[in-house]
Amino acid sequence: MTGDSTRAVRAGLPAAEAYEPSLPGPVFAAHYHLPGDATGPYTYGRESNPTWTRLEAAIGELESPDEPAHTVSFASGMAAVSAVLFSQLRAGDAVVLPNDGYQLLPAVRERLESYDIEVRTAPTADDAQLGVLDGARLLWIETPSNPGLDVCDIRRLAAAAHARGALVAVDNTLATPLGQRPLDLGADFSVASGTKALTGHGDVLLGYVTTREAALADSVRKWRKTVGAIPGPMEAWLAHRSLATLALRVRQQSEGALALATALRDRPEVTGLRHPGLPSDPGHDLAVRQMRAGRFGSVVSFTLPDRQHAERFLEALTLVDDATSFGGVRSTAERRGRWGGDAVPEGFVRFSVGVEEPADLIADVLGALDAARDAARGLDLGTARGTSLGTGLGTAQDTDRENRSC
């Protein structure tokens, strides 16, 4: 059986041809030579492109190495999410979404409801979506959830949904196909933002949908053609090129994330620490069964005492960018509450571990925590001194006034 690293390096490459590159460059074309009937594989740039074809074949091999699958690529992760939802749902249908998933899902909910689609929500943890599944047309799962990192049982939820006649889509962005294979666990769609770990360099916006059902792929592809949510050929080529290092990046990031989470356990100012790889994490046992060995993702989440403390921590970091997104080769962290779309405390930090040496990264993080703690103590001491000084001054002034008035 081919290993993940080998598969990632070779996926989607054309047959070797003398004097040609192993990965041909991007094809820039709005139209193609098209004699006679429009029946060829490449007819118009909004419908098909050879660069997309190679990338889609590669992703399909990673998401479903043991069974044929169909992948449709998109201009962004949200384009892929929207394609599944709006290609499969009609007025009068019901859909089940997580209430703790990606922050744009509330905006998606508003749009769905404006089309007379019933939207039900439930938390990711404890498979709570089971309780609102009856009569639904589609179940949307996000596991591990973003940013809270809760885990649900894909196999159990998919079986229950199918028994009720519902389709199942899994947002696999955080896990990547090397960390989790939703189609093997019973899902109909595996959906992801390729902007994150799949491409891994923070320079490409991309999304994709993979399914084993040709009819489902055709409906998603028709949606892409209709709304024009197509990836650029350069973005598709960059994404395919990046796949060659996916296994290396996922391995290093997963190891680094677990090491960081372990180092944070003893910090008194850190609460709500989550990472599926921690044996103490509420989702760990399920993650071990469902996710692939040792690949629990690059994200660690935790809460610091308040907004100011979190911002001082982020400012003190030297190896970590204060930036959104996750899965990149450079570590990033942010105070997630600044976006306003997630139900998280003001001091909640989402930390994405890159491919730096774990020891270097941990030293930087612990140093930044020390700096933020010391600054907080200094502020508290300054406030206490100011209050004391102000109180003493006020007493002297009052005495002086009393003396003058006598």
C-alpha positions as CSV (number, residue, x, y, z in Angstrom):
1,M,0.0,0.0,0.0
2,T,1.3,3.4,-0.9
3,G,2.2,5.6,2.0
4,D,0.8,9.1,2.5
5,S,4.1,10.9,1.8
6,T,4.6,9.0,-1.5
7,R,0.9,9.5,-2.5
8,A,1.1,13.3,-1.7
9,V,4.3,13.6,-3.8
10,R,2.9,11.7,-6.8
11,A,-0.8,12.5,-6.7
12,G,-2.3,13.9,-9.9
13,L,0.8,13.9,-11.9
14,P,0.5,13.1,-15.6
15,A,2.3,10.1,-17.1
16,A,6.0,10.7,-17.6
17,E,6.8,12.1,-21.1
18,A,10.3,12.8,-22.5
19,Y,11.4,16.4,-22.1
20,E,8.2,17.5,-20.3
21,P,8.1,18.7,-16.7
22,S,6.7,16.3,-14.1
23,L,4.1,18.9,-13.1
24,P,3.2,21.0,-16.1
25,G,2.8,24.7,-15.6
26,P,-0.6,26.5,-15.2
27,V,-2.8,26.7,-18.3
28,F,-4.1,30.2,-18.8
29,A,-7.0,30.0,-21.2
30,A,-10.5,31.6,-21.4
31,H,-11.3,29.6,-24.5
32,Y,-9.9,26.6,-26.5
33,H,-9.8,25.6,-30.1
34,L,-13.2,24.0,-30.5
35,P,-14.1,22.7,-34.0
36,G,-17.5,21.1,-34.5
37,D,-19.7,20.2,-31.5
38,A,-18.8,21.4,-28.0
39,T,-18.1,17.9,-26.6
40,G,-14.4,17.9,-25.8
41,P,-12.9,18.0,-22.3
42,Y,-12.0,21.6,-22.5
43,T,-14.4,24.0,-24.0
44,Y,-14.5,27.3,-22.1
45,G,-12.5,28.6,-19.1
46,R,-15.4,28.9,-16.7
47,E,-16.2,25.2,-17.1
48,S,-12.9,23.3,-17.2
49,N,-9.2,23.8,-17.2
50,P,-6.3,21.2,-17.4
51,T,-4.7,22.7,-14.3
52,W,-7.8,22.2,-12.3
53,T,-8.1,18.6,-13.6
54,R,-4.7,17.6,-12.3
55,L,-5.3,19.3,-8.9
56,E,-8.7,17.7,-8.5
57,A,-7.3,14.2,-9.4
58,A,-4.6,14.7,-6.8
59,I,-7.0,15.8,-4.0
60,G,-9.3,12.9,-4.9
61,E,-6.4,10.4,-4.4
62,L,-5.7,11.9,-0.9
63,E,-9.4,12.0,0.2
64,S,-10.3,8.6,-1.2
65,P,-7.2,6.5,-2.0
66,D,-9.0,3.2,-2.1
67,E,-12.1,4.1,-4.1
68,P,-12.7,6.3,-7.1
69,A,-13.8,9.8,-6.1
70,H,-14.7,13.1,-7.9
71,T,-13.3,16.5,-6.7
72,V,-14.5,19.9,-7.7
73,S,-12.2,22.8,-6.9
74,F,-13.3,26.4,-6.1
75,A,-12.0,29.9,-5.6
76,S,-12.3,29.7,-1.8
77,G,-13.4,27.4,1.0
78,M,-16.6,29.4,1.4
79,A,-17.3,28.9,-2.3
80,A,-17.0,25.1,-1.8
81,V,-19.3,25.3,1.3
82,S,-21.9,27.3,-0.5
83,A,-21.8,25.0,-3.5
84,V,-22.7,21.9,-1.4
85,L,-25.5,23.7,0.5
86,F,-27.1,25.5,-2.4
87,S,-26.8,22.7,-4.9
88,Q,-28.5,20.2,-2.6
89,L,-31.1,22.2,-0.8
90,R,-34.4,23.6,-2.0
91,A,-37.2,25.7,-0.5
92,G,-38.9,23.7,2.2
93,D,-35.9,21.5,3.0
94,A,-34.2,21.4,6.4
95,V,-30.5,21.5,7.1
96,V,-28.6,20.8,10.3
97,L,-25.5,23.0,11.0
98,P,-23.2,23.1,14.0
99,N,-23.8,26.2,16.2
100,D,-20.1,26.3,17.1
101,G,-18.5,26.0,13.6
102,Y,-16.8,28.5,11.3
103,Q,-17.8,32.1,11.9
104,L,-19.4,32.6,8.5
105,L,-22.0,29.9,9.1
106,P,-24.4,32.4,10.8
107,A,-24.3,34.5,7.6
108,V,-24.9,31.3,5.5
109,R,-27.8,30.6,7.8
110,E,-29.4,34.0,7.0
111,R,-29.1,33.3,3.3
112,L,-30.5,29.8,3.5
113,E,-33.5,31.1,5.6
114,S,-34.1,33.8,3.0
115,Y,-34.7,31.0,0.5
116,D,-37.2,29.3,2.8
117,I,-34.8,26.6,3.9
118,E,-35.2,25.6,7.6
119,V,-31.9,25.8,9.5
120,R,-31.4,23.8,12.7
121,T,-28.3,24.0,14.8
122,A,-26.7,22.1,17.7
123,P,-23.3,21.9,19.2
124,T,-20.5,19.6,17.8
125,A,-19.7,17.9,21.1
126,D,-21.6,14.8,22.3
127,D,-23.0,14.3,18.8
128,A,-25.8,16.8,19.7
129,Q,-26.8,17.2,16.1
130,L,-28.5,13.8,16.4
131,G,-31.3,15.5,18.3
132,V,-32.4,17.7,15.5
133,L,-31.9,15.4,12.6
134,D,-35.4,14.1,11.9
135,G,-36.7,15.3,8.5
136,A,-33.5,17.0,7.5
137,R,-32.2,16.9,3.9
138,L,-28.6,17.6,4.8
139,L,-26.4,17.3,7.8
140,W,-23.3,19.5,8.0
141,I,-20.5,18.4,10.3
142,E,-17.4,20.2,11.4
143,T,-14.9,18.1,13.3
144,P,-12.7,19.2,14.9
145,S,-14.7,22.3,15.2
146,N,-13.2,25.7,14.5
147,P,-12.2,27.4,16.8
148,G,-13.4,25.3,19.8
149,L,-11.8,22.0,18.7
150,D,-14.8,19.8,19.8
151,V,-15.0,16.4,18.1
152,C,-18.1,14.4,17.0
153,D,-18.5,10.9,15.7
154,I,-18.7,11.1,11.9
155,R,-19.5,7.4,11.5
156,R,-22.4,7.5,14.0
157,L,-23.8,10.8,12.7
158,A,-23.6,9.7,9.1
159,A,-25.3,6.4,9.7
160,A,-28.1,8.1,11.6
161,A,-28.5,10.7,8.8
162,H,-28.6,8.2,6.1
163,A,-31.2,6.1,8.0
164,R,-33.4,9.3,7.9
165,G,-32.7,10.0,4.2
166,A,-30.3,12.9,4.7
167,L,-27.0,13.6,3.0
168,V,-23.9,14.2,5.1
169,A,-21.1,16.8,4.4
170,V,-18.0,17.1,6.6
171,D,-15.8,20.2,6.8
172,N,-12.4,18.5,6.8
173,T,-10.3,21.7,6.8
174,L,-8.6,21.4,10.1
175,A,-7.9,17.7,9.9
176,T,-6.8,17.6,6.2
177,P,-7.2,14.3,4.2
178,L,-4.0,13.0,5.8
179,G,-5.5,13.4,9.3
180,Q,-9.1,12.2,8.6
181,R,-11.0,10.7,5.7
182,P,-14.7,11.6,6.0
183,L,-15.7,9.5,3.0
184,D,-14.3,6.4,4.6
185,L,-16.4,7.2,7.7
186,G,-19.6,7.4,5.8
187,A,-19.9,11.0,4.6
188,D,-21.2,11.9,1.2
189,F,-19.1,15.0,0.9
190,S,-15.7,16.0,2.2
191,V,-15.3,19.8,2.0
192,A,-12.4,21.9,2.9
193,S,-10.7,25.3,2.6
194,G,-7.5,24.6,0.7
195,T,-6.4,28.1,1.9
196,K,-5.4,26.5,5.1
197,A,-3.2,23.4,5.6
198,L,-3.7,21.9,2.2
199,T,-1.7,24.6,0.5
200,G,0.0,25.6,3.7
201,H,1.9,28.8,2.7
202,G,-0.7,31.5,3.3
203,D,-0.6,32.7,-0.3
204,V,-3.5,30.9,-2.0
205,L,-7.3,31.1,-1.6
206,L,-8.9,27.8,-2.6
207,G,-11.6,25.3,-1.7
208,Y,-12.8,21.9,-2.8
209,V,-15.5,19.3,-2.6
210,T,-14.9,15.6,-2.9
211,T,-17.5,12.9,-3.3
212,R,-17.7,9.3,-4.5
213,E,-21.1,9.8,-6.2
214,A,-20.8,11.1,-9.8
215,A,-24.3,12.6,-9.6
216,L,-23.5,14.6,-6.5
217,A,-20.2,15.8,-8.1
218,D,-22.1,16.9,-11.3
219,S,-24.6,18.9,-9.2
220,V,-21.8,20.7,-7.4
221,R,-19.8,21.2,-10.6
222,K,-22.9,22.7,-12.3
223,W,-23.3,25.1,-9.4
224,R,-19.6,26.2,-9.8
225,K,-20.2,26.8,-13.5
226,T,-23.4,28.8,-12.9
227,V,-22.1,31.1,-10.2
228,G,-18.6,31.3,-11.7
229,A,-16.8,30.4,-8.4
230,I,-13.8,29.0,-10.2
231,P,-10.2,28.9,-9.0
232,G,-7.5,30.7,-11.0
233,P,-5.1,28.4,-12.9
234,M,-2.1,29.9,-11.0
235,E,-3.8,29.2,-7.6
236,A,-4.6,25.7,-8.7
237,W,-1.0,25.1,-9.8
238,L,0.4,26.5,-6.6
239,A,-1.9,24.3,-4.6
240,H,-0.9,21.1,-6.5
241,R,2.8,22.0,-6.1
242,S,2.2,22.4,-2.4
243,L,0.7,19.0,-2.0
244,A,4.1,17.4,-2.3
245,T,5.1,18.6,1.2
246,L,1.7,18.1,2.8
247,A,2.6,14.9,4.7
248,L,5.8,16.5,6.0
249,R,4.0,19.7,7.1
250,V,1.1,17.8,8.7
251,R,3.5,15.6,10.7
252,Q,5.7,18.5,11.9
253,Q,2.7,20.7,12.7
254,S,0.8,17.9,14.6
255,E,3.9,17.1,16.7
256,G,4.5,20.7,17.4
257,A,0.9,21.4,18.4
258,L,0.8,18.5,20.8
259,A,4.1,19.6,22.3
260,L,2.8,23.2,22.7
261,A,-0.5,22.0,24.3
262,T,1.4,19.9,26.7
263,A,3.7,22.8,27.7
264,L,0.6,25.0,28.3
265,R,-1.1,22.6,30.8
266,D,0.8,23.9,33.8
267,R,0.3,27.6,33.2
268,P,-2.1,29.0,35.8
269,E,-3.3,31.9,33.5
270,V,-4.2,29.4,30.7
271,T,-7.8,28.0,30.9
272,G,-9.9,26.1,28.5
273,L,-6.9,24.5,26.8
274,R,-8.0,22.3,23.9
275,H,-6.2,20.1,21.5
276,P,-7.6,16.7,20.4
277,G,-4.1,15.1,20.8
278,L,-4.0,15.8,24.6
279,P,-5.1,12.6,26.5
280,S,-7.0,14.9,28.9
281,D,-9.0,16.6,26.1
282,P,-12.7,15.8,26.1
283,G,-12.6,14.7,22.5
284,H,-9.4,12.7,22.6
285,D,-10.7,9.1,22.8
286,L,-13.0,9.8,19.8
287,A,-10.3,11.6,17.9
288,V,-8.0,8.5,18.4
289,R,-10.6,6.3,16.8
290,Q,-11.6,8.6,14.0
291,M,-8.5,10.6,13.1
292,R,-5.3,9.1,11.8
293,A,-2.5,8.2,14.3
294,G,-0.7,11.2,15.6
295,R,-2.4,13.7,13.2
296,F,-4.7,15.7,15.4
297,G,-4.1,19.0,13.6
298,S,-2.1,22.1,14.0
299,V,-4.5,24.2,16.1
300,V,-4.4,24.7,19.9
301,S,-6.9,26.9,21.6
302,F,-6.9,28.4,25.0
303,T,-8.2,31.4,27.0
304,L,-6.2,34.0,28.8
305,P,-7.7,36.1,31.7
306,D,-9.0,39.0,29.5
307,R,-8.7,40.8,26.2
308,Q,-5.8,43.0,27.4
309,H,-3.8,40.0,28.7
310,A,-4.3,38.2,25.4
311,E,-3.2,41.2,23.4
312,R,-0.1,41.7,25.5
313,F,0.7,38.0,24.9
314,L,0.3,38.2,21.2
315,E,2.4,41.4,21.1
316,A,5.3,39.7,23.0
317,L,5.6,36.8,20.6
318,T,8.6,36.9,18.2
319,L,8.2,33.7,16.2
320,V,4.5,33.9,15.7
321,D,2.4,36.2,13.4
322,D,-0.7,37.9,14.8
323,A,-2.8,36.8,11.9
324,T,-6.0,34.9,11.1
325,S,-6.2,31.5,9.3
326,F,-4.4,28.4,10.3
327,G,-2.4,25.5,8.9
328,G,0.5,27.5,7.4
329,V,4.2,26.9,7.7
330,R,4.6,29.9,9.9
331,S,2.9,29.8,13.2
332,T,0.1,32.3,13.7
333,A,-2.1,33.2,16.6
334,E,-5.0,35.6,17.2
335,R,-7.5,36.8,19.7
336,R,-10.5,35.2,18.0
337,G,-13.1,37.5,19.6
338,R,-11.9,40.4,17.5
339,W,-14.0,39.2,14.6
340,G,-17.2,39.1,16.5
341,G,-18.5,35.9,14.9
342,D,-17.5,33.3,17.4
343,A,-19.1,32.7,20.9
344,V,-15.7,32.8,22.7
345,P,-14.4,34.8,25.7
346,E,-12.5,38.0,25.0
347,G,-9.2,36.4,26.0
348,F,-9.7,33.3,23.7
349,V,-6.6,32.6,21.6
350,R,-6.6,30.4,18.5
351,F,-3.0,29.3,17.9
352,S,-1.9,27.6,14.7
353,V,1.4,25.8,14.9
354,G,3.7,26.0,11.9
355,V,6.8,24.0,11.1
356,E,9.2,25.7,13.4
357,E,11.3,23.6,15.8
358,P,8.8,22.9,18.7
359,A,11.4,23.7,21.3
360,D,12.0,27.2,19.8
361,L,8.2,27.8,19.5
362,I,7.5,26.7,23.0
363,A,10.3,28.9,24.4
364,D,8.8,31.9,22.5
365,V,5.3,31.2,23.8
366,L,6.3,30.7,27.4
367,G,8.4,33.8,27.2
368,A,5.5,35.8,25.8
369,L,3.2,34.4,28.6
370,D,5.8,35.5,31.2
371,A,5.9,39.0,29.6
372,A,2.1,39.3,29.6
373,R,1.9,38.1,33.2
374,D,4.6,40.5,34.4
375,A,3.0,43.4,32.5
376,A,-0.4,42.6,34.1
377,R,1.3,42.5,37.5
378,G,2.9,45.8,36.8
379,L,-0.4,47.4,35.8
380,D,-2.1,46.0,38.9
381,L,0.7,47.3,41.1
382,G,0.6,50.7,39.4
383,T,-3.2,50.9,39.8
384,A,-2.8,49.9,43.5
385,R,-0.1,52.6,44.0
386,G,-2.2,55.2,42.2
387,T,-5.2,54.4,44.3
388,S,-3.1,54.5,47.5
389,L,-1.4,57.8,46.5
390,G,-4.7,59.3,45.5
391,T,-6.3,58.3,48.8
392,G,-3.4,59.8,50.8
393,L,-3.5,63.0,48.8
394,G,-7.2,63.4,49.2
395,T,-6.9,63.0,52.9
396,A,-4.2,65.6,53.2
397,Q,-6.2,68.0,51.0
398,D,-9.3,67.5,53.1
399,T,-7.3,68.2,56.3
400,D,-5.9,71.4,54.8
401,R,-9.4,72.5,53.8
402,E,-10.6,71.8,57.3
403,N,-7.7,73.7,58.9
404,R,-8.4,76.7,56.6
405,S,-12.1,76.7,57.4
406,C,-11.6,76.7,61.1
